[in-house]
Protein backbone atom coordinates (compact mmCIF):
# COMPACT_ATOMS: atom_id res chain seq x y z
CA UNK A 1 0.00 0.00 0.00
CA UNK A 2 1.24 3.49 -0.84
CA UNK A 3 0.44 6.86 0.71
CA UNK A 4 1.12 10.35 -0.63
CA UNK A 5 1.54 13.31 1.73
CA UNK A 6 1.06 16.82 0.39
CA UNK A 7 1.94 19.76 2.62
CA UNK A 8 3.99 22.88 1.88
CA UNK A 9 5.22 23.01 5.49
CA UNK A 10 8.20 20.61 5.79
CA UNK A 11 7.79 20.25 9.55
CA UNK A 12 4.15 19.16 9.27
CA UNK A 13 4.90 16.89 6.33
CA UNK A 14 7.69 15.25 8.34
CA UNK A 15 5.41 14.88 11.36
CA UNK A 16 2.70 13.13 9.32
CA UNK A 17 5.26 10.82 7.77
CA UNK A 18 6.70 10.00 11.20
CA UNK A 19 3.26 9.15 12.57
CA UNK A 20 2.57 6.82 9.64
CA UNK A 21 5.93 5.14 10.05
CA UNK A 22 5.45 4.77 13.82
CA UNK A 23 1.92 3.34 13.80
CA UNK A 24 1.28 1.98 10.30
CA UNK A 25 4.61 0.94 8.76
CA UNK A 26 3.47 -2.63 8.10
CA UNK A 27 0.27 -1.56 6.34
CA UNK A 28 1.84 1.36 4.46
CA UNK A 29 5.40 0.42 3.44
CA UNK A 30 5.75 3.27 0.92
CA UNK A 31 5.21 6.90 1.95
CA UNK A 32 5.98 9.71 -0.50
CA UNK A 33 5.96 13.42 0.29
CA UNK A 34 5.44 16.44 -2.00
CA UNK A 35 4.99 20.17 -1.41
CA UNK A 36 3.10 21.48 -4.46
CA UNK A 37 0.15 20.62 -6.67
CA UNK A 38 2.50 20.04 -9.61
CA UNK A 39 4.65 17.62 -7.62
CA UNK A 40 1.55 15.76 -6.41
CA UNK A 41 0.19 15.37 -9.95
CA UNK A 42 3.55 14.06 -11.18
CA UNK A 43 3.78 11.59 -8.30
CA UNK A 44 0.24 10.31 -8.95
CA UNK A 45 0.98 9.87 -12.64
CA UNK A 46 3.92 7.60 -11.83
CA UNK A 47 2.50 5.65 -8.87
CA UNK A 48 -0.73 4.01 -7.77
CA UNK A 49 -1.58 5.36 -4.32
CA UNK A 50 -4.29 4.02 -2.04
CA UNK A 51 -4.19 6.91 0.45
CA UNK A 52 -3.82 10.68 0.05
CA UNK A 53 -3.06 12.93 3.04
CA UNK A 54 -3.47 16.43 1.66
CA UNK A 55 -3.17 19.90 3.11
CA UNK A 56 -5.63 22.18 1.31
CA UNK A 57 -4.28 25.72 1.33
CA UNK A 58 -0.93 25.77 -0.48
CA UNK A 59 0.09 29.36 -1.01
CA UNK A 60 -1.82 30.61 -4.06
CA UNK A 61 -3.21 27.17 -4.91
CA UNK A 62 -5.28 24.45 -3.23
CA UNK A 63 -5.00 20.69 -3.37
CA UNK A 64 -8.50 20.55 -4.89
CA UNK A 65 -6.84 21.53 -8.18
CA UNK A 66 -5.15 18.12 -8.32
CA UNK A 67 -8.36 16.23 -9.05
CA UNK A 68 -8.99 18.02 -12.33
CA UNK A 69 -5.48 17.09 -13.50
CA UNK A 70 -5.44 13.35 -12.77
CA UNK A 71 -7.46 10.35 -13.85
CA UNK A 72 -10.21 9.09 -11.58
CA UNK A 73 -8.73 7.39 -8.54
CA UNK A 74 -9.99 5.06 -5.83
CA UNK A 75 -7.52 6.46 -3.32
CA UNK A 76 -9.00 7.56 -0.02
CA UNK A 77 -8.44 11.27 0.63
CA UNK A 78 -7.89 12.61 4.14
CA UNK A 79 -7.57 16.39 4.21
CA UNK A 80 -5.39 17.80 6.98
CA UNK A 81 -5.80 21.56 7.19
CA UNK A 82 -5.83 24.55 9.47
CA UNK A 83 -8.95 25.97 7.78
CA UNK A 84 -12.51 24.92 8.63
CA UNK A 85 -13.90 26.90 5.68
CA UNK A 86 -12.88 24.19 3.19
CA UNK A 87 -15.03 21.46 4.73
CA UNK A 88 -17.90 21.66 2.23
CA UNK A 89 -15.52 21.76 -0.72
CA UNK A 90 -13.69 18.76 0.72
CA UNK A 91 -16.94 16.81 0.87
CA UNK A 92 -17.55 17.63 -2.80
CA UNK A 93 -14.20 16.03 -3.56
CA UNK A 94 -15.27 12.88 -1.71
CA UNK A 95 -13.08 13.38 1.32
CA UNK A 96 -12.81 10.26 3.44
CA UNK A 97 -12.01 12.38 6.48
CA UNK A 98 -11.16 15.95 7.45
CA UNK A 99 -8.64 16.68 10.19
CA UNK A 100 -7.97 20.15 11.56
CA UNK A 101 -4.51 21.33 12.56
CA UNK A 102 -2.89 21.16 15.00
CA UNK A 103 -3.06 17.41 14.53
CA UNK A 104 -4.54 15.40 17.35
CA UNK A 105 -2.70 12.07 17.30
CA UNK A 106 -5.66 10.03 18.51
CA UNK A 107 -7.91 11.57 15.87
CA UNK A 108 -5.22 11.01 13.23
CA UNK A 109 -4.77 7.34 14.13
CA UNK A 110 -8.52 6.73 14.11
CA UNK A 111 -8.89 8.29 10.66
CA UNK A 112 -6.03 6.22 9.22
CA UNK A 113 -7.33 3.00 10.79
CA UNK A 114 -10.78 3.56 9.28
CA UNK A 115 -9.30 4.35 5.87
CA UNK A 116 -7.11 1.24 5.93
CA UNK A 117 -10.05 -0.94 6.90
CA UNK A 118 -12.08 0.31 3.93
CA UNK A 119 -9.14 0.06 1.53
CA UNK A 120 -8.38 -3.52 2.56
CA UNK A 121 -12.03 -4.57 2.19
CA UNK A 122 -12.18 -3.04 -1.27
CA UNK A 123 -8.94 -4.74 -2.27
CA UNK A 124 -10.13 -8.15 -1.14
CA UNK A 125 -13.47 -7.77 -2.90
CA UNK A 126 -11.97 -7.88 -6.37
CA UNK A 127 -8.65 -9.61 -5.75
CA UNK A 128 -7.93 -12.77 -7.76
CA UNK A 129 -10.89 -12.43 -10.11
CA UNK A 130 -9.93 -8.84 -10.85
CA UNK A 131 -6.37 -9.96 -11.53
CA UNK A 132 -7.62 -12.61 -13.98
CA UNK A 133 -9.64 -10.01 -15.87
CA UNK A 134 -6.70 -7.60 -16.04
CA UNK A 135 -4.40 -10.38 -17.21
CA UNK A 136 -6.51 -10.78 -20.35
CA UNK A 137 -4.79 -7.58 -21.52
CA UNK A 138 -1.77 -7.71 -23.77
CA UNK A 139 1.76 -6.61 -23.00
CA UNK A 140 4.04 -5.33 -25.74
CA UNK A 141 7.53 -6.77 -25.44
CA UNK A 142 10.27 -5.03 -27.39
CA UNK A 143 12.72 -7.87 -27.85
CA UNK A 144 16.24 -7.63 -29.23
CA UNK A 145 15.15 -8.44 -32.79
CA UNK A 146 11.37 -8.01 -32.82
CA UNK A 147 8.28 -6.69 -31.05
CA UNK A 148 5.94 -9.28 -29.57
CA UNK A 149 2.49 -9.05 -27.99
CA UNK A 150 1.69 -11.52 -25.22
CA UNK A 151 -1.19 -11.71 -22.80
CA UNK A 152 -0.31 -11.10 -19.18
CA UNK A 153 -1.82 -14.47 -18.26
CA UNK A 154 0.84 -16.14 -20.43
CA UNK A 155 3.66 -14.69 -18.31
CA UNK A 156 4.95 -16.84 -15.44
CA UNK A 157 7.80 -14.64 -14.20
CA UNK A 158 10.31 -11.99 -15.23
CA UNK A 159 14.01 -12.02 -14.39
CA UNK A 160 16.51 -9.18 -14.51
CA UNK A 161 19.40 -9.74 -16.88
CA UNK A 162 21.72 -6.75 -16.62
CA UNK A 163 20.10 -3.87 -18.55
CA UNK A 164 17.58 -6.33 -20.02
CA UNK A 165 14.69 -8.42 -18.70
CA UNK A 166 13.99 -12.07 -19.51
CA UNK A 167 10.26 -12.80 -19.69
CA UNK A 168 9.29 -16.47 -19.23
CA UNK A 169 6.00 -17.70 -20.67
CA UNK A 170 3.68 -20.64 -19.98
CA UNK A 171 4.87 -22.43 -23.09
CA UNK A 172 8.48 -22.36 -21.90
CA UNK A 173 9.52 -19.55 -24.24
CA UNK A 174 11.97 -16.92 -23.00
CA UNK A 175 11.82 -13.42 -24.47
CA UNK A 176 14.68 -11.02 -23.74
CA UNK A 177 13.36 -7.47 -23.58
CA UNK A 178 15.32 -4.22 -23.82
CA UNK A 179 13.91 -2.77 -20.60
CA UNK A 180 14.92 -2.82 -16.95
CA UNK A 181 12.90 -4.91 -14.51
CA UNK A 182 11.83 -1.70 -12.70
CA UNK A 183 9.96 -0.58 -15.83
CA UNK A 184 7.83 -3.70 -15.63
CA UNK A 185 7.25 -3.35 -11.88
CA UNK A 186 5.42 -0.05 -12.42
CA UNK A 187 3.52 -1.27 -15.48
CA UNK A 188 2.33 -4.50 -13.85
CA UNK A 189 1.18 -2.97 -10.56
CA UNK A 190 -2.29 -4.14 -9.48
CA UNK A 191 -2.41 -6.92 -12.10
CA UNK A 192 -1.41 -9.78 -9.81
CA UNK A 193 2.35 -9.52 -10.32
CA UNK A 194 4.70 -9.05 -7.36
CA UNK A 195 8.41 -8.23 -7.14
CA UNK A 196 9.75 -10.86 -4.76
CA UNK A 197 13.42 -10.07 -5.27
CA UNK A 198 15.62 -7.45 -6.90
CA UNK A 199 15.94 -9.88 -9.80
CA UNK A 200 12.44 -11.37 -10.04
CA UNK A 201 8.81 -10.36 -10.60
CA UNK A 202 6.36 -13.25 -10.46
CA UNK A 203 2.78 -13.76 -11.58
CA UNK A 204 1.09 -14.71 -8.31
CA UNK A 205 -1.68 -16.52 -10.21
CA UNK A 206 0.98 -18.92 -11.47
CA UNK A 207 2.24 -19.96 -8.03
CA UNK A 208 2.16 -23.71 -7.45
CA UNK A 209 3.17 -23.61 -3.79
CA UNK A 210 4.97 -21.55 -1.16
CA UNK A 211 7.63 -23.27 0.95
CA UNK A 212 8.30 -21.73 4.38
CA UNK A 213 11.65 -23.32 5.09
CA UNK A 214 15.00 -21.55 5.40
CA UNK A 215 13.26 -18.32 4.45
CA UNK A 216 10.51 -18.31 1.84
CA UNK A 217 10.54 -19.95 -1.58
CA UNK A 218 7.82 -19.86 -4.24
CA UNK A 219 7.48 -22.64 -6.76
CA UNK A 220 5.86 -21.54 -10.01
CA UNK A 221 3.67 -23.81 -12.11
CA UNK A 222 6.64 -24.08 -14.49
CA UNK A 223 8.50 -25.78 -11.59
CA UNK A 224 10.86 -22.80 -11.31
CA UNK A 225 11.74 -22.13 -7.64
CA UNK A 226 12.45 -18.54 -6.58
CA UNK A 227 13.76 -17.52 -3.17
CA UNK A 228 12.21 -14.33 -1.78
CA UNK A 229 14.46 -11.59 -0.49
CA UNK A 230 14.22 -11.17 3.28
CA UNK A 231 13.01 -7.57 3.08
CA UNK A 232 10.10 -8.48 0.78
CA UNK A 233 8.93 -11.49 2.78
CA UNK A 234 6.40 -9.76 5.06
CA UNK A 235 4.98 -7.58 2.29
CA UNK A 236 4.56 -10.65 0.06
CA UNK A 237 2.74 -12.62 2.76
CA UNK A 238 0.42 -9.64 3.35
CA UNK A 239 -0.22 -9.48 -0.38
CA UNK A 240 -1.17 -13.16 -0.49
CA UNK A 241 -3.36 -12.79 2.60
CA UNK A 242 -5.10 -9.66 1.34
CA UNK A 243 -5.63 -10.62 -2.28
CA UNK A 244 -5.42 -14.36 -2.84
CA UNK A 245 -6.14 -16.21 0.41
CA UNK A 246 -9.61 -17.81 0.50
JOHUBEL-V239871 format. One record per residue. PSI is psi in radians with two decimals (* if undefined). Layout:
<<PSI> <PSI>>
This chain:
<<2.49> <2.48> <2.54> <2.17> <2.28> <2.00> <2.36> <0.02> <1.90> <-0.60> <-0.75> <-0.72> <-0.76> <-0.66> <-0.79> <-0.76> <-0.73> <-0.70> <-0.72> <-0.75> <-0.60> <-0.74> <-0.34> <0.46> <-0.59> <-0.66> <-0.54> <1.44> <-0.38> <2.15> <2.06> <2.59> <2.45> <2.90> <-0.14> <2.88> <-0.78> <-0.80> <-0.67> <-0.79> <-0.77> <-0.71> <-0.74> <-0.56> <-0.36> <-0.06> <2.76> <1.86> <2.57> <-0.30> <2.26> <2.32> <1.70> <2.26> <2.80> <-0.96> <1.99> <1.35> <-2.04> <0.05> <2.96> <2.74> <-0.27> <-0.49> <-0.40> <-0.70> <-0.31> <-0.09> <-0.01> <2.85> <2.81> <2.37> <2.63> <0.06> <2.49> <2.32> <2.11> <2.03> <2.31> <1.88> <2.80> <0.16> <2.04> <-0.44> <-0.26> <0.05> <-0.83> <-0.75> <-0.63> <-0.71> <-0.69> <-0.50> <0.39> <0.80> <2.35> <-0.63> <2.91> <1.94> <2.28> <2.49> <2.62> <2.57> <2.20> <2.10> <-0.71> <-0.77> <-0.72> <-0.87> <-0.72> <-0.75> <-0.76> <-0.75> <-0.75> <-0.73> <-0.76> <-0.68> <-0.78> <-0.77> <-0.80> <-0.63> <-0.73> <-0.67> <-0.71> <-0.55> <-0.77> <-0.95> <-2.13> <-0.72> <-0.69> <-0.70> <-0.74> <-0.69> <-0.80> <-0.53> <-0.01> <-0.30> <2.75> <2.70> <2.20> <2.17> <2.00> <1.66> <3.13> <-0.58> <0.11> <3.03> <2.20> <2.56> <2.17> <2.64> <2.57> <-0.59> <-0.01> <-0.28> <2.23> <-0.87> <2.89> <2.47> <2.31> <2.45> <1.35> <-2.22> <-0.01> <3.07> <2.27> <2.16> <2.13> <2.27> <2.92> <-0.65> <0.09> <-0.09> <2.49> <2.22> <2.12> <2.13> <2.50> <0.95> <2.67> <2.73> <-0.61> <-0.61> <-0.65> <-0.58> <-0.79> <-0.74> <-0.58> <0.08> <2.39> <0.47> <0.11> <0.04> <2.63> <2.34> <1.88> <-0.17> <2.77> <-0.46> <-0.11> <2.41> <2.27> <2.71> <1.91> <-0.31> <-0.11> <0.21> <2.29> <-0.78> <2.82> <2.17> <2.07> <1.27> <2.25> <0.89> <-2.42> <2.22> <2.35> <2.36> <2.14> <2.90> <-0.15> <0.03> <0.05> <2.27> <2.32> <2.19> <2.26> <2.53> <2.60> <-0.72> <-0.25> <-0.04> <-0.94> <-0.73> <-0.68> <-0.79> <-0.64> <-0.69> <-0.85> <-0.77> <-0.74> <-0.57> <-0.55> <-0.37> <2.33> <*>>
